[in-house]
Amino acid sequence: MTPPPNAENDLASVGSWFEANVDVLESWLRDHASKDLRQRVQKAILPPTTLSKRTSVTSDLFQLWLAASPAKNEHQSQSQNVRPPHCDLESMGESELFMELIRDVANELDIDVLCHKILKNVSLLTHADRGSLFLARGPPDDRYLVAKLFDVRHDSQLEEVVKQARVEDIKIPFGVGIAGTVAQYKTLINIKDAYNKEVKALKSERVISSAATVDNIDSPIVHSVLQEIAEREKRKSNLVIFNLTELENGSRSDQISEDVSSVRDILANLGVVVEQVHPLRLGKFDPTHQHRKRPIKITLSSSGLVSSALRESSKLKSIDKSIFLTNDKTPLQSSLYKTVKQQLNQRIAAGETNIYIRHFNGTPKIVKRNNLAN
């Protein structure tokens, strides 16, 4: 192998040498080049972004934005609460669409509404005709997909797509069809002509899904959004009960029996009937802490029972005013509620009265007691 020529004397010869020794160049860049040099080479050969002012959204920024995003209150203008129409969304750049998507995740805690908004934004980003969201179910040896939302278009209504997914009850085994193959092998399948007759002939049914790539997506953001959706889905049938007293003296079995009895009584007073109760105390037990009351988490058979219990929770005041219930919040939801709580305290300290936190579709907002419609 001949040595490389002097770059200052003959740049063309340097290029020819690189072309003739591609393996050597690739090996050197991979094993010996500095990180800065690799980044400069990558920047030089990648196509420039089409956005004049692209916002670089990293995973850390995503988490910070979500945790610090303030919930809207009645003092903000109504225009701030209105989602941009589809025509405006189409005119947005990729980074602007991502910020709109992040706002949805931060301010919308209802899982169905959130998934619907995300699918509409992702469809715009990918220039897709429609999109579907599947959840993985079943034991390790018999995994399958269940449609959470199906055939979501830019103009689809939430009630319409939720009803369709439930009525059709679409289940796809791993490895079957496009969606099943993506789920099993965790790889992207990009079918650019999904509705071509020859492509459709490969499947004896309608095309279930097709995937399109998006340029310049910061993948940690996508991962964070999907992780948050999965976490909320996992917790939606959980109920957390606060301020049930723990036994000061007694065995673990005695405490469990006491918790089962207390939880059954509470649910009965709320009109929720359950066959079995498996209470779980959250946090570590501290025998040195007297009158400790760790929260209790229970899992009900459906999210509907959780909603029913929360609606009737005011009845607990006749039993013990200190006892209250909440849904099982993700860390992000807890962070958002904490932020709104801080805002409430600041406004009360500034002299405002008759204000409190109320949840609208799972989103905490500050409202006035005499103006609940806001």
C-alpha positions in Angstrom: 0.0 0.0 0.0 1.5 3.3 -1.1 1.5 6.2 1.5 -1.0 9.0 1.1 0.2 12.1 -0.9 0.8 15.5 0.7 -2.6 17.1 1.0 -1.3 20.6 0.6 0.3 19.8 -2.8 -2.3 17.6 -4.4 -5.8 17.6 -2.9 -7.1 15.6 -5.9 -4.5 12.9 -5.2 -5.6 12.7 -1.6 -9.2 12.1 -2.8 -8.0 9.4 -5.2 -6.0 7.7 -2.5 -9.1 7.7 -0.2 -11.2 6.2 -3.0 -8.6 3.5 -3.5 -8.3 2.7 0.2 -11.8 2.9 1.5 -11.4 0.1 4.0 -8.3 1.7 5.5 -10.1 5.0 5.8 -13.2 3.5 7.3 -11.1 1.5 9.9 -9.1 4.6 10.9 -12.2 6.8 11.3 -13.9 4.1 13.4 -10.9 3.1 15.6 -8.6 6.1 15.8 -10.3 9.3 14.8 -11.3 11.7 17.6 -14.9 12.2 18.5 -14.7 15.8 17.2 -13.3 14.7 13.9 -16.0 12.1 13.4 -18.7 14.7 14.2 -17.2 17.1 11.7 -17.1 14.4 9.0 -20.6 13.4 9.7 -21.8 17.0 9.6 -20.0 17.6 6.3 -21.6 14.6 4.5 -25.1 14.8 6.0 -27.6 16.9 4.0 -28.4 20.3 5.6 -31.7 20.7 7.4 -34.4 22.5 5.5 -35.4 24.5 8.6 -33.8 27.9 8.9 -34.1 27.9 12.7 -34.2 24.4 13.8 -34.8 23.8 17.5 -32.5 21.0 18.8 -34.7 19.0 21.2 -32.7 16.6 23.3 -34.0 14.0 25.7 -32.9 16.0 28.7 -34.7 19.1 27.4 -37.8 17.0 26.7 -37.8 15.8 30.4 -37.1 19.3 31.7 -39.8 20.8 29.5 -42.4 18.3 30.6 -41.6 18.6 34.3 -41.6 22.4 34.3 -44.5 23.0 31.9 -47.1 25.0 33.8 -50.8 24.0 33.5 -53.1 26.6 32.1 -55.5 28.4 34.4 -58.5 30.6 34.0 -56.4 33.8 33.9 -54.9 32.8 30.6 -56.6 33.7 27.4 -58.9 31.2 25.7 -56.7 31.4 22.6 -53.9 29.6 24.6 -56.2 26.7 25.2 -57.1 26.2 21.5 -55.1 23.6 19.6 -53.9 24.9 16.2 -56.2 23.8 13.3 -54.9 21.1 10.9 -54.0 23.6 8.3 -51.7 25.4 10.7 -50.2 22.1 11.9 -49.4 21.3 8.2 -47.5 24.6 7.8 -45.3 24.0 10.9 -41.8 22.8 10.6 -40.6 19.5 12.1 -39.3 21.0 15.3 -42.5 23.1 15.8 -44.5 19.9 15.4 -42.4 18.2 18.0 -42.9 21.0 20.4 -46.7 20.8 19.8 -46.4 17.0 20.5 -44.5 17.7 23.7 -47.1 20.2 24.9 -49.7 17.5 24.3 -47.8 15.0 26.5 -47.3 17.6 29.2 -50.8 18.9 29.4 -53.0 16.0 28.5 -53.2 13.2 31.0 -56.1 11.2 29.5 -54.5 8.3 27.8 -57.0 8.0 24.9 -56.9 11.7 24.1 -53.1 11.8 24.3 -52.6 8.8 22.0 -55.1 10.4 19.5 -53.2 13.7 19.5 -49.8 11.9 19.1 -51.0 9.8 16.2 -52.3 12.9 14.4 -49.0 14.8 14.9 -46.9 11.7 13.8 -49.1 11.3 10.7 -48.2 14.9 9.8 -44.5 14.4 10.4 -44.5 11.2 8.3 -46.9 12.5 5.7 -49.0 9.5 6.4 -52.6 9.0 5.2 -53.5 7.3 8.5 -51.9 5.7 11.6 -52.7 3.0 14.1 -51.4 2.3 17.6 -51.1 -1.2 18.9 -50.3 -2.5 22.4 -48.4 -5.7 23.0 -50.3 -8.3 25.1 -50.0 -12.0 26.1 -47.4 -14.2 27.7 -43.8 -14.4 26.3 -44.6 -17.5 24.2 -47.8 -16.2 22.8 -47.5 -12.4 22.2 -50.0 -10.5 20.1 -51.0 -6.9 19.3 -54.3 -5.2 20.3 -55.4 -2.1 18.5 -55.6 0.9 20.9 -56.5 3.3 18.2 -57.0 2.3 14.6 -57.0 4.2 11.2 -56.5 7.6 12.7 -56.6 10.4 10.1 -55.9 14.1 10.5 -59.6 14.7 10.7 -60.6 11.7 12.8 -62.7 12.3 15.9 -61.5 10.6 19.1 -64.8 8.9 19.9 -65.0 7.5 16.4 -61.6 5.8 16.4 -61.9 4.6 20.0 -65.2 3.0 19.2 -63.9 1.5 16.0 -60.9 -0.2 17.8 -63.2 -1.6 20.4 -65.9 -2.8 18.0 -63.5 -4.5 15.6 -61.4 -6.0 18.4 -58.3 -6.3 16.2 -55.7 -8.8 17.4 -52.6 -9.5 15.5 -50.1 -12.3 16.5 -46.5 -11.4 16.6 -44.8 -12.2 13.2 -48.1 -11.9 11.3 -48.6 -9.1 8.8 -46.6 -5.8 8.7 -47.5 -4.7 12.3 -46.8 -8.2 13.7 -43.5 -8.4 12.0 -42.4 -5.0 13.3 -43.4 -6.0 16.8 -41.6 -9.3 16.7 -38.3 -8.2 15.2 -38.4 -4.6 16.4 -37.3 -3.3 13.1 -38.6 -0.6 10.8 -40.5 -1.6 7.6 -40.9 1.2 5.1 -43.4 0.3 2.3 -43.4 3.3 0.0 -46.3 2.0 -2.1 -48.4 0.2 0.4 -51.6 0.3 -1.7 -50.0 -1.0 -4.9 -51.9 -4.1 -6.2 -48.8 -6.3 -6.1 -48.0 -5.3 -2.6 -51.6 -5.9 -1.5 -51.5 -9.3 -3.2 -48.8 -10.3 -0.7 -51.5 -10.1 2.0 -54.9 -11.6 1.7 -56.3 -8.8 3.7 -56.1 -5.0 3.9 -52.8 -3.4 4.8 -52.6 -3.1 8.5 -49.9 -0.5 8.8 -47.0 1.0 7.0 -44.1 2.9 8.5 -42.4 6.0 7.1 -39.1 7.5 8.2 -38.8 11.0 9.5 -35.6 13.0 9.0 -33.8 14.5 11.9 -35.9 12.9 14.7 -34.1 12.9 18.0 -34.9 9.3 18.9 -34.7 9.7 22.7 -37.8 12.0 22.4 -39.8 9.3 20.7 -38.6 6.8 23.2 -39.7 9.1 26.1 -43.1 9.7 24.7 -43.8 6.0 24.1 -42.4 5.1 27.5 -44.8 7.6 29.1 -47.8 6.2 27.2 -46.9 2.7 28.2 -46.5 3.7 31.9 -49.9 5.4 32.0 -51.5 2.4 30.3 -50.0 0.1 33.0 -51.2 2.2 35.9 -54.7 3.1 34.6 -56.5 0.4 36.7 -54.6 1.3 39.9 -56.1 3.3 42.8 -54.0 4.9 45.6 -55.5 5.4 49.1 -53.9 7.8 51.5 -53.9 8.1 55.4 -55.1 4.6 56.3 -53.4 4.0 59.7 -50.8 1.3 60.0 -50.7 -1.0 63.1 -48.0 0.1 65.6 -47.7 -3.4 66.9 -48.4 -6.5 64.9 -47.0 -8.9 62.3 -47.0 -8.3 58.6 -49.9 -10.7 58.2 -51.9 -8.8 60.8 -51.2 -5.6 58.8 -52.3 -7.1 55.5 -55.5 -8.4 57.1 -56.2 -5.0 58.5 -55.5 -3.3 55.2 -57.7 -5.8 53.3 -60.6 -5.1 55.7 -60.2 -1.3 55.5 -59.9 -1.2 51.7 -63.0 -3.4 51.4 -65.0 -1.1 53.7 -63.9 2.0 51.7 -64.8 0.5 48.3 -68.1 -0.7 49.6 -68.9 2.8 50.8 -68.1 4.0 47.3 -70.3 1.4 45.6 -67.4 -0.5 44.2 -67.7 -4.3 44.6 -64.6 -6.4 44.2 -64.0 -10.1 44.7 -60.4 -9.9 45.9 -58.2 -7.1 47.3 -54.4 -7.2 47.3 -53.3 -4.0 49.0 -49.7 -2.9 48.7 -48.2 -0.3 51.0 -45.9 2.1 49.1 -42.5 3.0 50.5 -40.4 1.3 53.2 -41.7 0.6 56.6 -40.0 2.6 59.4 -40.7 1.2 62.8 -39.2 4.3 64.5 -41.7 6.5 62.9 -44.9 6.6 65.0 -48.3 6.9 63.4 -46.8 6.4 59.9 -49.4 6.1 57.2 -47.9 4.8 54.0 -50.2 5.1 51.0 -51.9 1.8 49.8 -52.0 0.9 46.1 -54.7 -1.5 44.8 -55.4 -2.8 41.3 -59.0 -3.0 40.2 -60.4 -5.0 37.3 -60.8 -2.0 35.1 -60.1 1.7 34.8 -63.8 2.3 34.8 -64.0 1.1 38.5 -61.1 3.5 39.3 -63.1 6.4 37.7 -66.2 5.4 39.6 -64.4 5.3 42.9 -62.8 8.7 42.4 -66.2 10.2 41.5 -67.7 9.0 44.7 -64.7 9.7 46.9 -66.4 12.7 48.6 -68.5 10.1 50.5 -65.4 9.2 52.6 -65.6 12.5 54.5 -68.4 10.9 56.6 -65.9 8.1 57.6 -62.6 9.9 58.0 -61.9 13.4 56.5 -58.2 12.6 56.3 -58.7 9.7 53.9 -58.5 10.5 50.2 -58.0 8.7 46.9 -56.1 9.4 43.7 -55.2 7.5 40.5 -51.8 6.0 40.2 -49.8 8.8 38.7 -46.6 8.4 36.6 -43.6 10.5 37.7 -44.4 13.0 35.0 -48.0 13.3 36.1 -46.9 13.8 39.7 -44.4 16.4 38.6 -47.1 18.3 36.7 -49.4 18.2 39.7 -46.6 19.4 41.9 -46.0 22.4 39.6 -49.7 23.3 39.6 -49.8 23.0 43.4 -46.9 25.4 43.7 -48.7 27.8 41.4 -51.8 27.5 43.6 -49.9 28.3 46.8 -48.2 31.3 45.2 -51.5 32.7 44.1 -53.1 32.2 47.5 -50.1 33.8 49.1 -50.6 36.8 46.7 -54.1 37.3 48.1 -56.3 35.3 45.7 -59.2 33.4 47.3 -61.7 30.7 46.4 -59.3 28.9 44.1 -58.4 25.3 44.1 -57.2 22.5 41.8 -59.6 20.6 39.7 -58.9 17.9 37.1 -60.3 18.2 33.6 -59.9 15.0 31.5 -57.1 14.1 34.0 -55.3 17.4 33.6 -54.9 19.5 36.8 -56.0 23.2 36.5 -56.6 26.0 38.9 -60.2 27.2 39.0 -62.4 29.5 41.1 -65.1 27.9 43.2 -67.7 30.2 41.7 -66.5 29.6 38.2 -66.2 25.9 37.6 -66.9 26.1 33.9 -63.5 27.6 33.2 
